[in-house]
Amino acid sequence: MTENNNPVPVSIGDVQVGPGSRPLLIAGPCVLEDLSVALEIGGFMKDAAEKNGFTYMFKASFDKANRTSLSSFRGPGLEKGLEILAQVKSQLDCLVITDIHLPDQAVPVAEVVDCIQIPAFLCRQTDLLVAASRTGKAVNIKKGQFLSPWDMRHAAGKVREAGNNNILLTERGTSFGYNNLVVDMRSIPIMRSLGFPVVFDATHSVQLPGGQGGCSGGQREFVPFLARAAAACGCDGIFMEVYPEPDRAKCDGPNSLRLENAASLLEQLKQIFDITAYYL
């Protein structure tokens, strides 16, 4: 371990995330398609989260700026996307998170969401981190596929030095050769030792980047195994991309979970979180 700090609970909206709090569930479709799909997914996952003692936060992207192919579906864009996210937040009465790719997106996004997410590929982009920090919203930084867990102290440090201490770190796998990722579960206690709550992204961790030629593939059958391992290793929350029929999703279908399967997994994770809470 590189530090000896215990994670400090983070404020997201009116709730606390981290030690002593309920585990966080970040779940939703990879990308926003329309309001009805977002409400269906968000409503289902909020009910499942509350039933199993999780704090729920809806996640979806308004623009997937890093898609493999130029022809891939990117989403509705900033203006329409924020309208949908605002409706989800209002109608479902839940926390909302989305990612930004450009510094000038931070302020308008912060007017709607409770937490701003920094994509893994962009976790070293200083201007992006500073812009997110200065909104005052909580910031979730996804660990780059190319970074060690201890190097995330620098990304978090940029947010903190810009005046914001409400920081989450998310593990989402590390590049392992070509078109593949591997998860080193040591990253969870290592990043927690930096002083921040840690979320495990169970579905992006089984992604096969560019694995289908013009788009990414995935191995959703391994999601439950990795999620259970991460909960046992002491993560503070779980991130999952979910969809009613994943094979019909416009983005990240191969690594997304069917709604019913995600709900069943939460039942298992609750039991593990209940056990690990005694040891952390």
VMD Tcl script that draws the C-alpha trace (Angstrom):
set ca {
  {0.00 0.00 0.00}
  {1.29 3.43 -0.88}
  {-0.57 5.50 1.75}
  {-2.07 4.93 5.17}
  {-5.16 7.11 4.90}
  {-8.67 5.82 5.43}
  {-11.23 6.90 2.82}
  {-13.11 10.06 3.72}
  {-16.87 9.90 3.08}
  {-17.99 11.96 0.09}
  {-21.13 14.10 -0.15}
  {-23.22 13.56 -3.28}
  {-26.40 15.55 -3.19}
  {-27.92 14.90 0.23}
  {-26.26 11.54 0.82}
  {-22.89 10.29 2.02}
  {-20.84 7.70 0.14}
  {-17.95 5.83 1.69}
  {-17.13 4.22 5.04}
  {-20.10 4.00 7.37}
  {-22.61 4.61 4.56}
  {-24.75 2.38 2.40}
  {-22.95 1.02 -0.68}
  {-23.46 3.05 -3.83}
  {-24.99 1.64 -7.00}
  {-24.29 3.57 -10.20}
  {-26.37 1.99 -12.95}
  {-28.03 2.84 -16.23}
  {-27.63 2.49 -19.98}
  {-24.27 3.30 -21.55}
  {-25.75 6.13 -23.59}
  {-29.03 8.04 -23.48}
  {-31.44 6.94 -26.20}
  {-34.75 8.53 -25.19}
  {-36.63 9.47 -22.04}
  {-38.88 6.40 -21.92}
  {-35.94 3.96 -22.00}
  {-34.08 5.99 -19.37}
  {-37.09 6.02 -17.04}
  {-37.72 2.30 -17.51}
  {-34.13 1.42 -16.65}
  {-33.75 3.98 -13.88}
  {-37.04 3.08 -12.22}
  {-36.25 -0.62 -12.24}
  {-32.74 -0.18 -10.87}
  {-33.77 2.32 -8.21}
  {-36.33 -0.16 -6.86}
  {-33.78 -2.98 -6.89}
  {-31.17 -0.78 -5.20}
  {-33.48 0.37 -2.43}
  {-34.73 -3.17 -1.82}
  {-31.14 -4.30 -1.21}
  {-29.89 -1.34 0.81}
  {-27.94 0.54 -1.86}
  {-27.90 4.27 -2.56}
  {-28.88 4.60 -6.21}
  {-27.43 6.97 -8.81}
  {-28.61 6.89 -12.44}
  {-25.85 7.03 -15.05}
  {-25.98 7.55 -18.78}
  {-23.90 9.54 -21.27}
  {-25.30 12.33 -23.44}
  {-22.39 11.92 -25.86}
  {-20.00 8.99 -26.29}
  {-17.10 10.94 -27.75}
  {-14.70 7.98 -27.75}
  {-16.64 5.44 -29.82}
  {-14.58 3.05 -31.96}
  {-16.16 4.06 -35.27}
  {-17.32 7.40 -36.67}
  {-20.62 5.74 -37.60}
  {-21.32 4.52 -34.03}
  {-24.27 5.98 -32.14}
  {-23.02 8.76 -29.84}
  {-26.17 9.92 -28.08}
  {-28.53 12.91 -28.18}
  {-25.90 15.56 -27.44}
  {-25.49 18.01 -24.58}
  {-28.71 20.02 -24.72}
  {-31.16 17.18 -25.34}
  {-29.21 14.86 -23.06}
  {-29.39 17.24 -20.13}
  {-33.13 17.61 -20.67}
  {-33.51 13.83 -20.37}
  {-31.26 13.63 -17.30}
  {-33.22 16.43 -15.62}
  {-36.47 14.53 -16.22}
  {-34.97 11.31 -14.82}
  {-33.77 13.14 -11.71}
  {-37.16 14.80 -11.20}
  {-39.47 11.91 -11.99}
  {-37.49 9.18 -10.22}
  {-36.21 11.37 -7.36}
  {-32.73 9.92 -7.61}
  {-29.13 11.04 -7.90}
  {-27.78 11.46 -11.44}
  {-24.27 11.27 -12.89}
  {-22.94 11.77 -16.41}
  {-19.52 12.18 -17.99}
  {-17.95 15.19 -19.64}
  {-15.33 15.25 -22.37}
  {-14.62 18.98 -22.66}
  {-13.98 21.59 -19.94}
  {-16.75 23.89 -21.20}
  {-19.31 21.11 -20.61}
  {-18.70 21.16 -16.83}
  {-20.85 24.18 -15.89}
  {-24.02 23.29 -17.84}
  {-23.77 19.65 -16.75}
  {-23.36 20.69 -13.11}
  {-26.67 22.54 -13.29}
  {-28.43 19.17 -13.70}
  {-26.39 16.34 -12.20}
  {-25.23 15.49 -8.68}
  {-21.86 14.08 -9.72}
  {-19.61 14.68 -12.72}
  {-17.72 11.72 -14.16}
  {-14.30 11.91 -15.81}
  {-13.85 9.18 -18.44}
  {-10.94 6.79 -18.01}
  {-9.21 7.88 -21.22}
  {-9.29 11.50 -19.97}
  {-8.35 11.03 -16.33}
  {-5.04 12.91 -16.75}
  {-6.55 15.91 -18.57}
  {-5.81 18.77 -16.20}
  {-8.23 21.32 -17.67}
  {-11.08 18.81 -17.56}
  {-10.40 17.84 -13.94}
  {-10.09 21.45 -12.82}
  {-13.29 22.48 -14.62}
  {-15.21 19.62 -12.98}
  {-13.75 20.46 -9.59}
  {-14.70 24.13 -9.73}
  {-18.39 23.34 -10.23}
  {-18.50 22.17 -6.61}
  {-20.18 18.92 -7.60}
  {-18.77 15.58 -6.53}
  {-16.31 14.20 -9.11}
  {-15.96 10.52 -10.02}
  {-12.63 9.87 -11.75}
  {-12.39 6.58 -13.62}
  {-8.92 5.07 -13.51}
  {-7.29 5.03 -16.92}
  {-6.76 1.62 -18.49}
  {-3.09 2.66 -18.76}
  {-2.52 3.76 -15.14}
  {-1.47 2.06 -11.95}
  {-3.84 2.51 -9.02}
  {-1.29 4.54 -7.04}
  {-0.93 7.01 -9.92}
  {-4.54 8.05 -9.36}
  {-3.31 10.21 -6.50}
  {-2.23 12.72 -9.13}
  {-5.61 12.89 -10.89}
  {-7.40 13.23 -7.56}
  {-4.82 15.78 -6.45}
  {-5.71 18.07 -9.34}
  {-9.38 18.04 -8.31}
  {-8.49 18.60 -4.67}
  {-6.02 21.41 -5.39}
  {-8.72 23.14 -7.45}
  {-10.83 23.29 -4.30}
  {-13.00 20.15 -4.26}
  {-12.65 17.26 -1.79}
  {-15.72 15.27 -2.87}
  {-13.89 12.71 -4.99}
  {-14.63 9.11 -5.95}
  {-12.20 6.84 -7.80}
  {-13.45 4.06 -10.07}
  {-11.61 0.90 -11.09}
  {-12.56 -0.27 -14.60}
  {-9.83 -2.69 -15.63}
  {-6.36 -2.35 -17.11}
  {-5.25 -2.93 -20.70}
  {-3.89 -6.44 -21.07}
  {-2.43 -6.93 -24.53}
  {-4.74 -6.08 -27.41}
  {-8.56 -5.87 -27.18}
  {-8.59 -7.09 -23.60}
  {-8.72 -5.88 -20.01}
  {-7.77 -7.50 -16.73}
  {-8.70 -6.47 -13.18}
  {-6.13 -6.41 -10.40}
  {-8.26 -6.43 -7.25}
  {-5.35 -4.99 -5.27}
  {-6.26 -1.68 -6.87}
  {-9.33 -1.35 -4.64}
  {-7.53 -1.27 -1.27}
  {-4.64 0.66 -2.85}
  {-6.88 3.46 -4.13}
  {-8.88 3.47 -0.88}
  {-5.57 3.96 0.95}
  {-5.17 7.23 -0.97}
  {-8.09 8.54 1.08}
  {-10.98 8.24 -1.39}
  {-14.01 5.93 -1.65}
  {-13.64 3.48 -4.54}
  {-16.28 2.25 -6.98}
  {-15.85 -0.89 -9.07}
  {-17.08 -0.72 -12.66}
  {-18.15 -4.31 -13.13}
  {-19.34 -4.06 -16.74}
  {-16.62 -1.95 -18.36}
  {-14.09 -4.27 -16.76}
  {-15.30 -7.11 -18.99}
  {-15.27 -4.98 -22.13}
  {-13.15 -6.09 -25.10}
  {-12.09 -2.70 -26.53}
  {-12.44 -2.73 -30.30}
  {-12.96 -6.47 -30.01}
  {-15.61 -6.62 -32.74}
  {-13.69 -4.70 -35.34}
  {-15.76 -1.53 -35.70}
  {-17.03 -1.62 -32.12}
  {-16.15 -3.02 -28.71}
  {-17.13 -6.47 -27.55}
  {-17.61 -7.79 -24.04}
  {-17.98 -10.81 -21.79}
  {-20.97 -10.05 -19.58}
  {-20.95 -13.60 -18.19}
  {-17.98 -12.62 -16.01}
  {-19.60 -9.53 -14.47}
  {-21.02 -11.35 -11.40}
  {-17.67 -12.95 -10.56}
  {-15.75 -9.68 -10.67}
  {-18.47 -7.72 -8.86}
  {-18.57 -10.22 -6.00}
  {-14.76 -10.16 -5.75}
  {-14.70 -6.36 -5.67}
  {-17.32 -6.23 -2.92}
  {-15.26 -8.70 -0.90}
  {-12.17 -6.53 -1.44}
  {-13.90 -3.57 0.17}
  {-15.12 -1.29 -2.62}
  {-17.61 1.39 -1.61}
  {-19.89 0.99 -4.60}
  {-20.62 -0.86 -7.82}
  {-21.04 0.56 -11.33}
  {-23.04 -1.42 -13.89}
  {-24.36 -0.69 -17.35}
  {-27.76 -2.31 -17.72}
  {-30.42 -2.61 -20.40}
  {-33.75 -4.42 -20.89}
  {-32.36 -6.40 -23.84}
  {-28.59 -5.82 -23.94}
  {-28.13 -7.22 -27.45}
  {-30.35 -4.41 -28.73}
  {-28.56 -1.60 -26.88}
  {-27.03 1.08 -29.10}
  {-23.78 1.09 -27.12}
  {-21.89 -1.42 -24.94}
  {-24.52 -4.13 -25.26}
  {-22.01 -7.03 -25.08}
  {-20.84 -6.02 -21.61}
  {-24.20 -4.78 -20.26}
  {-26.42 -6.79 -17.91}
  {-30.09 -7.54 -18.42}
  {-32.13 -5.70 -15.79}
  {-33.36 -8.86 -14.07}
  {-29.83 -10.26 -13.86}
  {-28.53 -7.02 -12.38}
  {-31.23 -7.13 -9.69}
  {-30.33 -10.72 -8.80}
  {-26.67 -9.76 -8.55}
  {-27.51 -6.96 -6.12}
  {-29.06 -9.51 -3.77}
  {-25.76 -11.40 -3.70}
  {-23.68 -8.25 -3.34}
  {-25.75 -7.07 -0.39}
  {-24.75 -10.16 1.57}
  {-21.07 -9.60 0.80}
  {-21.19 -5.90 1.66}
  {-22.87 -6.78 4.97}
  {-19.95 -9.05 5.81}
  {-17.13 -6.75 4.68}
  {-18.62 -3.82 6.60}
  {-17.44 -5.47 9.81}
  {-13.81 -5.56 8.64}
  {-13.36 -2.11 7.07}
}
mol new
graphics top color blue
foreach p $ca { graphics top sphere $p radius 0.5 }
foreach p [lrange $ca 0 end-1] q [lrange $ca 1 end] { graphics top cylinder $p $q radius 0.2 }
display resetview
